[in-house]
Amino acid sequence: MLEVDVIIPVYKPTRKLLALLDGLMGQTLKIHRIILINTEKKYFDSFIRGMDFQEKYKRVSVYHIKKEEFDHGGTRNYGVSLSKAPYFIMMTDDAVPGNEQMAERLMSHFKNPDTGMAYARQVPGTDCSLLEHYARSFNYPKVSCVKSAENLEDMGIKAFFASNVCAAYRRDIFEELGGFTGHTIFNEDMIYARGVIDAGYLIAYEAGAEVVHSHNYSGLEQFHRYFDLGVSHAQYPKVFSGVATESEGARMVKTACPYLLKKGKPWLILKMVWQSGCKYIGYFMGKRYKKMPVKLVKAFSMNKEYWK
């Protein structure tokens, strides 16, 4: 049987973390070890107070870091260094397994020695808005696929689209490629994924491995998020230049209009146009952050700690 660890950065945990851990404990493929990298011990201690956490979750190990130590790439690399398993799954603390076969289905792709990464389908939660529901189905369709460098021309940025909300890795390839890039504001998963296909390996998208994960971001929150996305793209031109990026957003807007009309909610088209505009303006400005005053950059960024 494959030995697989799960690594999860945690910050200000909620009941959703317990649902995540329960879902992992009930997987058809037994998880060897669950490693939590928690930011700020006080929040975690407060969360588990009065709970026999270690007794219930015997396979869970918790490591604490300071807020100023957190880094999207570096913290995950630290988690990997604490694992000895030949395979590991990265998750976020707000994602919950959608089925008991999630890990097994992800790991099935590693039967091919050229597969370096496999990521899961994200399905919307019960409180998800209709617009977010469509966005999830657009980015995470019901059909699985395997992507390689050959897909860069026809798929553009989607050729190395992948997400650490739930993604599995082969350790030997991960170490060969040097792991995640440290001190990243965002996108450590896609920066790594581009390295996977550039090195001649494969990225698998497994629609049968489901995690419940969605956000109902406001237009302003989308602006902040996409500002950081633009910063990431500007900082790593070798990763993101030369592939279609903005066209994906335009394609989603075009395909969403008929969907909203079919659902009988045409007024949501205006909301979608507003949010899409916030995304585009945020992304446009983020790509040009070097020309902006530092105070403005911090105000526009979602990850403000990155700029300290």
N, C-alpha and C positions, 0 to 999 in steps of 0.2 A: 504494500500500500504506500502511496505517495506521502511524504512528510511535508506538510504545509503549515506555515505560520501565518497569522494575520496581524498586521501592524496598523494601529489606529492613533493618529494624533487627536488629543482631546483638549477641549477648552470649555470651561463652565458647563459641565455635563448636565443633561436633563434625563427624564425618564426614557427618552428615545435611546440613550446609550444602553440601558438595561434590555430594551427590546432587541437592540442590535446584538448584544452578547448572548441573549437567549436564542436568537435566530442562528447564531454561529454554533452554539452548543448542540443544536438539533440538526446539523447538516448531515447528509448521507455520507459524505466524505469527512471523516473525523479530522477536526482541526487539531494539530499537535499542540500549538501554543498561541495565545493571544497576547500581544504586546501593546500596552497603552502608553503613549508618550503624552503625559498630561502637563499642560501649561498652568503653573501656579498651584501648588499643593493645597492651599487653603480652600480653593473651590472644590477640589475633589474630596477633601476630608469632610467638608460641610455636606456634600451630596450624599456620601455613604454613611453619615452619622446615624446610628441606631440600626444599621443594616449589617448583617453578617456577610459582608461582601466577599471576603476571601474564602469563606467556607462554601459559599454557593458557587463561586467562579474560581475553582481550583486551578484551572489552566490559564488564568489571567495573571499577567505580571504587569505592575504599574511602576513607571519611572517618571519622576517629576523634573521639570525644567522651569526656569524663570521666563517671564514674558519676553524680556529683552533677548533671550536666547533662541526664541522661536524663529524658524525660517522654513518656508515651504519645502525647499529641497533638502537643506541641511538636517532638519529635524527628522525627516523621513529616512535619510541616510543613517542617522543615529539609530533609529529603530531597526533598520536592516542589520546594523553592526551587532545588535543584541540578539539576533536570530542566527541559528546555525543550519536552518532547514534549507534544502536545495531549491525550494519554491516558497514564495510568500505572496500574500494578497494584501494590497494596500486598500484601506477604506477610510471614510470620514465618519465622525461620530454622530452624524445626522442621517446616515443611510441605514436602512434595515433590510435584511435579506427578504426577498419577496417569495422565495420558495426554498425548500430543503435541498434542492439540487444545485443551488447557486455555485458552490465551490467545486462540486464534481463536474459540472458542465464547463466551467472555466478551465479546469485542469485537464480536461479531455483534449484540449488543443495542443498540449505540450507533448503528445505522442509524436508530433512532428518536431524533430530536433531543431528545426529552423525557426520555430515560433519563439519570439522573445517576450511577447506581451499579449495578454488577453483581457479584454474589459467587458463589463456587464452592461445589460440594458437597464436604464433608469426609467422606472414607471412612476407616475404621479401619485401623491398621497390623496387621501379622501378630501382634504381641505384645499386642494389645488384649484386654481382658477382655470377657466376654459382656455385662456391664452397660453398659460403655462402648460396645460395639458397638451395642447397642440405642439408647443415647442419641444416637449419631451418626445413626442411621437416623431417629430421631424428629425431630431438628432439621434434618437435611439429607436429605429424601426423594428418591426417584428421579424425581419429576415437577417440571419447571421451572414457574416462575410469574412474573408481573409484578405488583408491588404499588404501590398509590397511597394517597392520603389517604382514599379511599372505603372502604378495607379496615380502617380503624382500628376501626370499630364491630364488625365481625364477627371480625376476627383479633386484636384487642387489640395487645399488644406485638409479636406476630409480624409485624405490618404493617411494622414498621421493623427487624425482626431482620436483621442482616447482620454479617459478620465480616471483619476485616482479616487474618485468616489467609490469605485470598486474595480480594481484591476489587479491581475495576477502576473507574476514575473518569474522568470527562470534565473536563478542566482548566478550561474556561470556567465551568462550573457550580460547580466546586470553589472557584474564586476569587470568584465571585459570592456564594457562601454564607460566605465567610471562612475556609475550610479547617477543620481540626480545632480543637476547643477546646483551648487550652493548659492545662497543669498539671491533667491528669485522672488520677485514680487507676486508671481502668479505663473501658472502654466508649466510647472516643473514636469508634469506628466507628458505634455505634448512636446516639450523640448527633448525629453528623453525619447519619446516615440519617434521623432524625426531621426534621431541617431540610430534607432533600431532598423528602420528601413534603409537608411543610407549605408548601413553596414551589411546590407543584404539579407537581413532577417525579416520575419513576418509579424504582423499585428493582427490578432483575431478579435472580431467583435462577436460575442456570443449572446444572441437574443434570448436564449433559454435560461440564462443566468440573470435573474431579476433582483434589483434592489429598489426599494421604495425611497425615492428622493426627489424633492421638488421644492421650489421657493416661489412665493408670490411677491416678487420684487416690485417696488414702485418705479415710476419713471426716473426719479432722482437716484434711487439705488442702482438702477441699470446704468445710469450715467457714470457713477463711481466705479462700478464693476468693469465697465467697458473702457474706462480711462486706464485702469490698471492693465487691461488686456492690451491696449495700444502701447503702453509703456513696455510691456513684455515683448511685443513684436518689434519695437524700436531697438531694444537692447540686444536682440538676437536676430539680426538681419539674415544671417546664414541659414537660420532655421525657417523663417517665415517669408523671406523675400522670394520672388519668382513663382509664387503659387497664389491662386485666387483666394481672396479672403472676404472682402466686402460683398462679392457677388453671392455668397452663401446667405447673407442676411437678406438681400433683395429677393432671392429665390424663395425664402421662407415667407416673406410678406406676400408675394404673389400667390403662393399656394394656399396660404392661410385664408385669404379673402373668400374663395369658394367654400371652404370648410365652415367659416363663421356664418355665411349665408345659408348653408345647408342646415346648420344648427338653429336657424331662426333668430340669430342675434347679430344683425348687421351693424348695430351701434358700436359693437366691440371693435369694428374695423378702425374707428377713430382712435380708440384707446391703443390699438396695436400700432397705428401709424405714429402716435405720440411716443410710445415706448421705443419703437424702432428708431425714431429720431434722436431720442436720448442716448440710445446705444451708439448710433453713428457719430454724434457730436462728441461723446465721451471717448470713443475709439480714435477719432480724428485728432482730438486734442492730446490724447495720451501718446500718440505716435510722435508728437511734436513737443513733448514735455521738456526737452533740453533747452528750448527757446523761452521757457516760462520761468517766472520767479519761483523760488523754492516754496514760499508761503502759499502760492496759488496751487502748486503741484500737490502739496500736503492737503490742501482744502478739497481738491478734486479727487484724491485717491481714496479708495476703500480701505487699503492696508496702510494706514498712517504710520504704524510702527516701523515699517520698512525704511522710512526716510530719516529715522533718528540716527 
